[in-house]
Amino acid sequence: MKKRKNFRKKPKDNAVGLSVTVFNNNVEGALKVLKKKVKNANLFLDLRKKEYYTKPSEVKRHKRQMAKLRNQYAIQKEKELKKY
């Protein structure tokens, strides 16, 4: 059986939540991996939403406005497709 050149055993990860291990003092690479994990977990969006309290009525109003916007964009797209 051949030995692999750059083979490294990964240590067991006992950390809770998002964590990254740094290999060979490569902090830039670990930071890149951490940023990707944070982006995929939508962590900043959740923090931004929870920064201030929004009343339930405001949440409903915002949802209704977003639905109207989506509908308007869909109608515009249909009109553009019909022109061609």
Backbone torsions as a table, in degrees:
resi	resn	phi	psi	omega
1	MET	NA	131.2	-177.7
2	LYS	-79.6	144.6	174.3
3	LYS	-88.9	135.3	178.0
4	ARG	-80.0	144.8	-175.4
5	LYS	-70.1	-56.8	-173.2
6	ASN	-99.7	37.1	-178.6
7	PHE	-81.4	131.7	175.2
8	ARG	-138.2	135.6	177.3
9	LYS	-77.0	135.4	178.0
10	LYS	-83.6	131.3	178.0
11	PRO	-69.4	155.0	179.2
12	LYS	-68.3	134.5	-176.3
13	ASP	-98.9	109.4	179.1
14	ASN	-101.5	6.2	-176.5
15	ALA	-75.5	148.8	178.0
16	VAL	-100.8	137.2	179.1
17	GLY	86.5	-156.8	-179.9
18	LEU	-78.1	128.4	177.3
19	SER	-149.1	154.1	-179.5
20	VAL	-136.8	138.2	175.7
21	THR	-98.5	142.5	-179.0
22	VAL	-100.9	124.6	178.5
23	PHE	-108.9	137.0	175.7
24	ASN	53.1	39.9	179.7
25	ASN	53.4	31.6	179.1
26	ASN	-92.3	78.9	-176.6
27	VAL	-71.5	-36.5	-178.9
28	GLU	-62.4	-42.4	178.7
29	GLY	-65.5	-40.8	179.2
30	ALA	-66.2	-37.8	178.6
31	LEU	-65.3	-38.2	177.8
32	LYS	-62.7	-43.1	179.3
33	VAL	-65.8	-40.5	-179.9
34	LEU	-64.4	-42.5	179.0
35	LYS	-61.7	-39.5	178.7
36	LYS	-65.5	-40.5	179.0
37	LYS	-64.8	-42.2	179.5
38	VAL	-63.8	-41.5	-179.5
39	LYS	-65.7	-41.8	-179.6
40	ASN	-69.5	-26.4	-179.3
41	ALA	-86.6	-2.6	-178.0
42	ASN	54.2	38.2	-176.6
43	LEU	-67.9	-42.7	-177.3
44	PHE	-69.3	-34.1	177.2
45	LEU	-64.1	-42.0	178.7
46	ASP	-64.2	-41.9	179.3
47	LEU	-63.9	-39.8	-179.5
48	ARG	-66.3	-38.8	178.7
49	LYS	-67.0	-37.0	-175.5
50	LYS	-89.8	4.0	-178.6
51	GLU	-64.3	-40.7	179.3
52	TYR	-127.7	153.5	176.8
53	TYR	-80.3	132.5	174.0
54	THR	-117.2	134.2	-178.6
55	LYS	-67.6	149.8	179.2
56	PRO	-56.5	-34.9	179.0
57	SER	-66.4	-35.2	177.3
58	GLU	-67.7	-37.0	178.6
59	VAL	-63.7	-44.7	179.2
60	LYS	-62.4	-43.5	-179.5
61	ARG	-61.7	-43.0	179.9
62	HIS	-63.7	-41.2	178.8
63	LYS	-62.5	-42.1	179.2
64	ARG	-63.1	-42.4	-179.9
65	GLN	-63.7	-41.2	179.5
66	MET	-65.1	-37.8	178.3
67	ALA	-64.5	-40.5	178.0
68	LYS	-62.7	-43.2	179.4
69	LEU	-61.8	-45.1	179.3
70	ARG	-60.0	-40.2	179.4
71	ASN	-64.0	-44.0	179.4
72	GLN	-61.3	-43.5	179.1
73	TYR	-64.2	-37.9	178.7
74	ALA	-65.1	-41.4	178.7
75	ILE	-64.1	-42.5	178.5
76	GLN	-61.3	-41.0	179.7
77	LYS	-63.5	-42.2	179.5
78	GLU	-62.4	-42.0	179.2
79	LYS	-62.5	-42.2	179.7
80	GLU	-64.8	-38.4	179.1
81	LEU	-68.9	-33.9	-179.7
82	LYS	-71.5	-27.0	179.3
83	LYS	-65.9	-33.4	-175.4
84	TYR	-85.1	NA	NA
